[in-house]
Amino acid sequence: MKHHTSALTLLAVLMCGSASAGDYYPYVSRNNAPPPYPAPAPYLAPPPGLWTGFYAGLNLGGTFSGNGYVDTSTAAIAPTTPPMGFAFASSASRLASLNNVGFIGGGQIGYNFQLSPVLIAGLEADIQGLTGSVAANQVGFSGGVLGSVPVTFGQIQRNLDYLGTVRARLGYLLTPTLLFYATGGLAYGGANLQANYASFDAHNVFGPGVGATTLSDTAVGYSVGGGAEWMFLPNWSAKLEYLYYDLGSISTPGAAVVGAAPAGIAPWAYSAKEVSRFNGHVIRAGVNYHFLFGAPPPVVGKY
């Protein structure tokens, strides 16, 4: 009877041990199947580029000319008194220096496309008005005939009414919100150039004469530069930019200046025109609002 009781006890212990092993090692009791993995969590695809989209803004800064010289070229007009025509033309020929310095302000629109996490390409157009019309006064003398001394007073004025550009931009993101870029493209502006002349003989042998010439035209050239732009809010950025522009040279039509002469002598006369190059530098700050409405929402996906 004692041996029978011991056998029952051993059988009960083995059964308990088998159940415990099944609890701790389920794969042993489930045909050696590995434990199931948890269900994968959904993930969010990276959002669209922070900079991609249209933008518009305002700018304000300063400008100064690169080449402020105005060249007055003259020629005597026949069939007036040849020696006096040359003498008065010589007194009017001068090279004036007119360095424009002023303020510039306007607006810009553009589009950015984020090529990669660090590269931005885009196109920008802007237009702004300028202040700072500048004038120079000059006086010229020359020797004449019959004891005359031709003298010419001249006033030369030039200015740029407005300046616009259409430029490509290529930039590098130093951080996701800080962009450094280079830019270049077309530039155009409203260029004005004019001159007024008053010539007379200091010895009153020959009579005085006056003349004027002017030209207002849209000059076209190029612009290059660079800058930095900081996205300080999701839709707002601030920028600091430098531009160099060159609109080429423009010239006025010739101004005829004619003066009287003593009896029996033909009147004197000369023509004068101005030539000046319109180029300069712009340093400006600006703010842009970025319209990111065209960007698709983040995509939800699964493994």
C-alpha positions as CSV (number, residue, x, y, z in Angstrom):
1,M,0.0,0.0,0.0
2,K,2.9,2.3,0.8
3,H,4.5,1.7,-2.6
4,H,1.1,2.4,-4.3
5,T,0.8,5.8,-2.6
6,S,4.4,6.8,-3.6
7,A,3.7,6.0,-7.3
8,L,0.5,8.2,-7.3
9,T,2.5,11.1,-5.7
10,L,5.3,10.9,-8.3
11,L,2.7,10.8,-11.1
12,A,1.0,14.0,-9.8
13,V,4.4,15.8,-9.5
14,L,5.2,15.0,-13.1
15,M,1.8,16.2,-14.4
16,C,2.3,19.6,-12.6
17,G,5.8,20.0,-14.0
18,S,4.5,19.4,-17.5
19,A,1.8,22.0,-17.1
20,S,4.3,24.5,-15.7
21,A,6.7,24.0,-18.6
22,G,3.8,24.6,-21.0
23,D,3.0,27.9,-19.3
24,Y,6.6,29.2,-19.4
25,Y,7.5,27.8,-22.9
26,P,4.3,27.9,-25.0
27,Y,6.2,27.0,-28.2
28,V,7.0,23.6,-26.6
29,S,3.3,22.9,-26.1
30,R,2.3,24.4,-29.5
31,N,4.2,22.2,-31.9
32,N,7.4,24.3,-31.5
33,A,5.8,27.3,-33.3
34,P,7.5,30.7,-32.6
35,P,5.6,33.3,-30.7
36,P,3.6,35.8,-32.9
37,Y,5.0,39.3,-33.5
38,P,3.0,42.3,-32.5
39,A,1.0,44.1,-35.3
40,P,3.2,46.8,-37.0
41,A,2.4,50.4,-36.1
42,P,1.5,52.8,-39.0
43,Y,4.1,55.4,-39.9
44,L,4.0,58.9,-41.4
45,A,5.8,59.6,-44.6
46,P,8.1,62.7,-44.5
47,P,6.2,65.9,-45.0
48,P,6.6,67.9,-48.3
49,G,9.5,70.3,-48.6
50,L,9.2,73.2,-46.2
51,W,10.2,75.7,-48.9
52,T,8.2,74.4,-51.9
53,G,5.5,76.7,-53.2
54,F,4.7,80.3,-54.3
55,Y,5.6,83.3,-52.2
56,A,5.2,87.1,-52.3
57,G,6.6,89.9,-50.2
58,L,8.1,93.4,-49.8
59,N,11.6,94.8,-49.7
60,L,13.4,97.9,-48.7
61,G,17.0,99.0,-48.9
62,G,19.6,101.3,-50.4
63,T,21.3,101.7,-53.8
64,F,24.3,103.4,-55.2
65,S,25.6,103.7,-58.7
66,G,28.6,101.8,-60.0
67,N,29.6,104.2,-62.8
68,G,28.4,107.8,-62.3
69,Y,30.2,109.4,-65.2
70,V,28.3,111.3,-68.0
71,D,30.3,112.2,-71.1
72,T,29.3,115.3,-73.1
73,S,30.4,115.0,-76.7
74,T,30.1,118.0,-79.0
75,A,30.5,118.9,-82.7
76,A,30.4,122.2,-84.6
77,I,27.5,122.7,-86.9
78,A,28.0,124.0,-90.5
79,P,27.5,126.4,-92.3
80,T,27.8,128.7,-89.2
81,T,31.0,130.4,-88.3
82,P,33.4,127.4,-88.2
83,P,36.1,128.7,-85.8
84,M,33.5,129.9,-83.3
85,G,31.4,126.7,-83.7
86,F,34.4,124.7,-82.7
87,A,35.3,127.0,-79.9
88,F,31.9,126.9,-78.3
89,A,31.7,123.1,-78.8
90,S,35.1,122.8,-77.0
91,S,33.8,124.8,-74.1
92,A,30.8,122.5,-73.7
93,S,32.8,119.2,-73.9
94,R,33.1,117.8,-70.3
95,L,33.1,114.6,-68.3
96,A,30.8,114.9,-65.3
97,S,30.6,112.6,-62.3
98,L,27.1,111.9,-60.9
99,N,27.1,109.2,-58.3
100,N,23.5,108.3,-57.4
101,V,22.8,107.2,-53.8
102,G,19.3,106.6,-52.6
103,F,16.6,104.4,-51.2
104,I,14.9,101.5,-53.0
105,G,11.7,99.7,-52.1
106,G,9.1,97.5,-53.7
107,G,7.8,94.0,-53.9
108,Q,8.7,90.5,-55.2
109,I,6.9,87.2,-56.1
110,G,8.4,83.9,-56.8
111,Y,8.3,80.1,-56.6
112,N,10.6,77.7,-54.8
113,F,11.1,74.0,-55.4
114,Q,12.9,71.8,-52.9
115,L,15.1,69.5,-55.0
116,S,16.5,67.6,-52.0
117,P,16.8,68.0,-48.3
118,V,19.5,70.7,-48.8
119,L,18.9,72.1,-52.4
120,I,16.4,74.8,-53.4
121,A,15.8,76.0,-56.9
122,G,13.4,78.8,-57.8
123,L,12.4,81.8,-59.9
124,E,11.8,85.4,-58.6
125,A,10.5,88.6,-60.2
126,D,10.6,92.0,-58.5
127,I,10.1,95.7,-59.2
128,Q,10.8,98.7,-57.0
129,G,11.1,102.4,-57.1
130,L,14.3,104.4,-56.5
131,T,15.0,107.8,-55.0
132,G,18.1,109.9,-55.4
133,S,18.1,111.9,-58.6
134,V,21.5,113.7,-58.9
135,A,22.7,116.7,-61.0
136,A,26.0,118.2,-61.7
137,N,26.9,121.7,-62.8
138,Q,29.9,122.4,-64.9
139,V,31.6,125.3,-66.6
140,G,33.9,125.2,-69.6
141,F,36.1,127.8,-71.4
142,S,38.0,127.9,-74.7
143,G,39.8,130.4,-76.9
144,G,37.9,132.1,-79.8
145,V,38.5,134.6,-82.6
146,L,38.4,138.4,-82.7
147,G,39.3,138.4,-79.0
148,S,36.2,136.3,-77.9
149,V,36.3,133.9,-75.0
150,P,33.5,131.3,-75.3
151,V,32.1,130.1,-72.0
152,T,29.5,127.4,-71.4
153,F,27.5,126.6,-68.4
154,G,26.0,123.1,-68.3
155,Q,23.7,121.2,-65.9
156,I,23.6,117.4,-66.3
157,Q,21.0,115.3,-64.5
158,R,20.4,111.5,-64.4
159,N,18.3,109.1,-62.4
160,L,16.6,105.7,-62.5
161,D,12.9,105.8,-61.8
162,Y,12.4,102.1,-61.2
163,L,14.4,98.9,-61.3
164,G,13.0,95.4,-61.9
165,T,14.5,91.9,-62.3
166,V,13.5,88.4,-63.3
167,R,16.1,86.0,-61.8
168,A,16.7,82.3,-61.2
169,R,17.8,81.3,-57.7
170,L,19.8,78.3,-56.5
171,G,20.3,77.8,-52.8
172,Y,21.7,75.5,-50.1
173,L,19.9,74.9,-46.8
174,L,22.4,75.2,-44.0
175,T,19.6,74.2,-41.7
176,P,16.0,73.2,-42.6
177,T,15.0,76.9,-42.1
178,L,18.1,78.8,-43.2
179,L,18.8,79.2,-46.9
180,F,21.9,80.7,-48.6
181,Y,21.5,81.3,-52.3
182,A,23.0,82.7,-55.5
183,T,20.8,84.5,-58.1
184,G,21.1,86.0,-61.6
185,G,19.0,87.0,-64.6
186,L,17.4,89.8,-66.5
187,A,17.3,93.4,-65.2
188,Y,15.4,96.5,-66.5
189,G,14.8,100.0,-65.4
190,G,13.5,103.5,-66.3
191,A,16.6,105.5,-67.1
192,N,16.5,109.3,-67.5
193,L,19.3,111.5,-68.8
194,Q,19.1,115.2,-69.6
195,A,21.3,118.3,-70.0
196,N,20.8,122.1,-70.3
197,Y,23.4,124.5,-71.9
198,A,23.9,128.2,-71.8
199,S,26.9,129.5,-73.9
200,F,28.1,133.1,-74.3
201,D,31.1,135.1,-75.2
202,A,32.8,136.6,-72.2
203,H,34.0,139.6,-74.3
204,N,30.5,140.1,-75.9
205,V,31.8,139.8,-79.4
206,F,29.4,137.0,-80.2
207,G,25.9,136.6,-78.8
208,P,24.7,134.0,-76.3
209,G,22.9,130.7,-77.1
210,V,21.0,128.1,-75.1
211,G,20.0,124.5,-75.7
212,A,18.7,121.3,-74.0
213,T,18.5,117.6,-74.6
214,T,16.8,114.8,-72.8
215,L,16.0,111.1,-73.0
216,S,13.8,108.8,-71.0
217,D,13.9,105.1,-71.9
218,T,13.5,101.6,-70.5
219,A,17.0,100.1,-70.4
220,V,17.6,96.4,-70.3
221,G,20.6,94.4,-68.9
222,Y,21.4,91.8,-66.3
223,S,21.6,91.4,-62.6
224,V,23.6,89.0,-60.3
225,G,23.9,88.6,-56.6
226,G,23.1,86.5,-53.6
227,G,21.6,86.4,-50.1
228,A,20.3,84.6,-47.1
229,E,16.7,83.8,-46.2
230,W,15.4,82.5,-42.9
231,M,12.0,80.8,-42.4
232,F,11.2,82.1,-38.9
233,L,7.5,80.9,-39.0
234,P,5.9,78.1,-41.0
235,N,4.7,80.5,-43.7
236,W,7.0,83.5,-43.1
237,S,10.6,84.2,-44.0
238,A,13.0,87.2,-43.8
239,K,15.8,87.8,-46.3
240,L,18.9,89.9,-46.7
241,E,20.1,90.3,-50.3
242,Y,22.8,92.0,-52.5
243,L,22.3,92.6,-56.2
244,Y,24.6,94.1,-58.9
245,Y,22.8,95.4,-62.0
246,D,24.0,96.7,-65.3
247,L,21.6,98.3,-67.8
248,G,24.2,99.4,-70.3
249,S,24.6,102.9,-71.7
250,I,22.1,105.3,-73.1
251,S,22.7,108.6,-75.0
252,T,20.6,111.7,-75.6
253,P,19.9,113.1,-79.0
254,G,22.1,116.0,-79.9
255,A,21.1,119.4,-78.6
256,A,21.6,122.3,-81.0
257,V,23.0,125.5,-79.3
258,V,23.0,128.5,-81.7
259,G,24.2,132.0,-81.0
260,A,24.2,135.4,-82.8
261,A,27.3,136.9,-84.5
262,P,28.3,140.5,-85.4
263,A,27.1,141.9,-88.7
264,G,28.6,140.2,-91.7
265,I,29.6,137.1,-89.8
266,A,27.6,133.9,-89.8
267,P,26.1,132.7,-86.4
268,W,28.0,130.1,-84.4
269,A,26.4,126.8,-83.5
270,Y,27.3,123.4,-82.0
271,S,25.5,120.2,-81.0
272,A,26.0,118.3,-77.8
273,K,24.8,114.9,-76.5
274,E,25.2,113.0,-73.3
275,V,26.3,109.3,-72.8
276,S,26.1,107.5,-69.5
277,R,26.1,104.0,-68.2
278,F,23.4,102.9,-65.8
279,N,24.8,100.3,-63.4
280,G,24.9,100.0,-59.6
281,H,24.6,98.0,-56.4
282,V,21.5,97.2,-54.3
283,I,21.5,96.1,-50.6
284,R,18.0,95.3,-49.3
285,A,16.1,93.4,-46.7
286,G,12.7,91.8,-47.2
287,V,10.0,89.6,-45.9
288,N,8.0,86.9,-47.7
289,Y,4.8,85.0,-47.1
290,H,4.9,81.5,-48.5
291,F,1.7,80.0,-49.9
292,L,2.0,76.3,-49.2
293,F,-1.6,75.4,-50.1
294,G,-0.5,73.3,-53.1
295,A,1.5,70.8,-51.0
296,P,-0.2,67.4,-50.4
297,P,-0.9,66.3,-46.8
298,P,1.4,63.7,-45.2
299,V,0.8,60.2,-46.4
300,V,-0.1,57.4,-44.0
301,G,1.3,54.0,-44.9
302,K,2.0,50.5,-43.6
303,Y,4.8,48.1,-43.9
